[in-house]
Amino acid sequence: MFRHPIIWICLLSFLAGFAHAKQDETPAGTIPTKRTIEFDWMPVKNWDKRHAEDVVVAQYEEVDLLFIGDSITAGWDWQLWDKHFKPLKAANFGIGGDHTANVLWRLQHGAIGNMQPKLIVLMIGVNNFGHLHETPEQVAQGVAKVVAQLQLAWPHSKILLNGVFPFDQLASSDNRKHVKKLNHLIAQLGNQTTIFFKDYGALLLEKNGNISTDIMNDFLHPTPKGYQIWVDAMLPDIQQLLK
């Protein structure tokens, strides 16, 4: 049934590896869920509109490079996007505020379409902490479910799985520890054949590990300078994986 049974079995094993909690405690981030929360900066109707726009792209446009994620993916500086990614036939399926369950819902409700991307750049999971109050182990299960969904939809596509960026100003923040643990867990999804894990987050930090407002003015979302650092680090990997 599956074109890559070994990959599917490995992903299932990865998910099972975190089943240390009670079997009836399914992390919310693993259950496909439509956006229902009304944020001041994005009402549900706006979320619906953005998803509908992505569905049209998925149905009718030729996409070689697909970005999927939350506001960090959605917020690419347009000048950097047009210069580096637009020539590569890229599409941006990032929506602010999304967690893994929202991405799963979008993929299962039209965002796959007729596309056959050569490479998928995925970063997701940071909102699982704040919106779903999940542990790193639970977030990792959600990320693994998204990767499994992508593999089922596009078995011949490569996935560049980004580690979640560090957030909070101070290196001593508990959230930094949570992100570090999460990235350690999801790094295990990489197989260097179809799934490639890369953690570029350290490049956004000062020497003492803190975050500067020049790089993330809210200590979460990159500034144009932060996006420049990301693109400088990631673009060579993208170009190599697209070959």
N, C-alpha and C positions, 0 to 999 in steps of 0.2 A: 504493500500500500504506500509506504513512504520511500522516497527515492534515496534518502540517506538514513537508513535505519540505525546505523552506529551512532550518528550524531544525535538522533532522537532518543536513543537509549541512554546516552551520556547525559543529556539534559534532564531526562526523567530521574536518573540516578542523582544528579546534582540537587534537584528539588527534594528528593527523598532524604538526602543527607541532612537537611535542616529540620526534619520532622521530629525534633526532640520535644516539642510541646505536645499537648494532648491532640489526638488525631482529629477531634472535632473543632479545633481552633484553626480555621483556615484564614490566613492573612487576607485582609481586605484588598490589598494590592494585587492579589492574584485572581480576583473576580472581576471580569469585564464590567465596567460601570460607566454610564454616561454622566457627564458633568451636570450637577444639580445645584451646586453652591453658587449663590449670587455674590460675586465680588464687585466692589465698587469700581475697580479698574477693568472688569470684564463680566458683564451680565451674561447669563446663560444664552440669551439670544445671540450674543456676539460669538460665543463659543460654537453655537450651532452653525452660524454663518461661516466661520473659519473652517469648520469640519466639512461643510458642504462644498466650499471652494476646493479643499483638498481632494474630495471625492471626484470632482470634475477633472482635476489634474490627473488623478490616478486613472480615470477612465479614458482620457483622450490625448494626453501629452506623452511624448517620448522622454523618459527620464533614465539617465544612466547613473546619477548620483543622488541618493535620497537621504535627507536629514530627517530624523525623527526624534522628538523630545518635548521639552517644556519651554519655559520662557527663555532659558539660556540659549536654546537652539533657535527659538523664534526671533530673538533679539539681535541677530547678526547685523553688524554695521553694514548698511546697504552698499557703501562704496567698496568694502572688502568683498562682499558677496558678488557684486557685479564684476569685479576685477578677477577674482580667483575661482569662483564656483559656477557662475552663469555660463561661461564657455564650456564647462564640462557637462552641460545639460542637467543641471541640478534643480531639485525641488526641495522646499523647506516645509516639512510637516510638523513643525514645532508649535505648540499652543501653550501660552502662559498658564501656570497653575496646575498643569496636568501631573498626575502621578501614574504609576504603572497600570493601574486598573483602567484609567481613562484612555491610555494609549491602546490597551488591549481592545477596548470597546470600539475605538475608532478603526482599528485594523479589521475588526469583524463586521463593521458596518460601512463598507464602501471605500476605505482608504487603501485597499489593495488594488482594486480595479484591474486594469489590463497592463499595468506597468511591468517591466522586467528590468529592474535596476541592476547594474553591475555591482554596485557597492552601496551599502546602507551604513550611514554614520548614526550611531545611537548613543544618546546620553539621557538617562532617565533615572529617577529614584529620589532626588533631593526632596521633592514635595511629599513623599511618603512619610518622611520624618515629621514635618510640620502639620500636614493635613490629616494623616492617618495615625500618627503617633506610633509608628512601627519601630521595632528594633532593627539593627543592621541585618540580622539573620532573616527577618521577615521581608525587609526591602529586597534582599538578595533573591528571595523566592519570586518576588514580583518581576524583577529584572530578568530572571531566568525564564519566566513564562513569556515575557515579551520576545526574548531571543528565540524561544521555541516557536512562537507564532510566526516570526519572521522567517524562520527556517522552513516551516510548512508552506508559507505563501510563496517564498522564493528560494527553492532548494539549491539553485545554481548561483545565487548572489553571495558575495562576501559581506561580512559585517565587521565594521570597525567600531568596537564597543569601547566607548570612552568611560574612564573612571569618573565618578561624580566629583565636581570641583569642591575644594574645601570652602567652607563658609564660616562666618563670624570673624570678627577682627583679630582676636587673639589666638595664638597658637595653642594656648592652654585650655581653650574652650572644649566642653564636653562634646559639642557637635563635631569638632575636628576629629575626635577619637571615633565617633560613630561613622564618619565618612571613611576614615582610614580602615576601619573594620569592614565596612561594606565593600570597599574597593578590593581588599584582600580576598573577600569571598567571591565576588563576581569575576575576578581575574582568572579563577579556575574554569570559567566558561571558555576561555580562549584555547583554541586547538592549533593555531598557526597554519590552518588549512583553509577553513571557511570563516572562522571567528577569530578576530585579532583584537586583543585587549591592549589599550594604551591609556596610561594615566598621565595627563599633561598638567595636572593641577599644581604640582610643585613649582612650575615655571611662573605661576601667578603670585607667589609668595615673596616676601622680603627675606633677607638673610636670617632674621631672627624668627621666621615662620609666621609673622603677622601679615595681615592683608592691608595694603595701602589703598586709600581712596582714589588714587590715580588709576588703580587697576580694577577695583570694584568699589564704586562710590557708596553702595549700600551693604558692602561686605557679602554680597551674594551674586549679583549680576555684573559681568564684565563691562567695563567702559570700552569705548573704541580702542584705547590703548591695550586693554586686556584682550579684546578680540584679535588685535594684531599679533599679540604674543601667541595666541592659540593657533591662528592660521599659519604663522611662521613654523610652528612645531608640527602641525598636523598635515599641512598641504603635501609635503614630500611623501608621507605615508599614504595619503589618498592617491596621489599620482602613481605610486608604485603598485598599489592594489588594483587600480583601474587598468593596468597593463594586461 
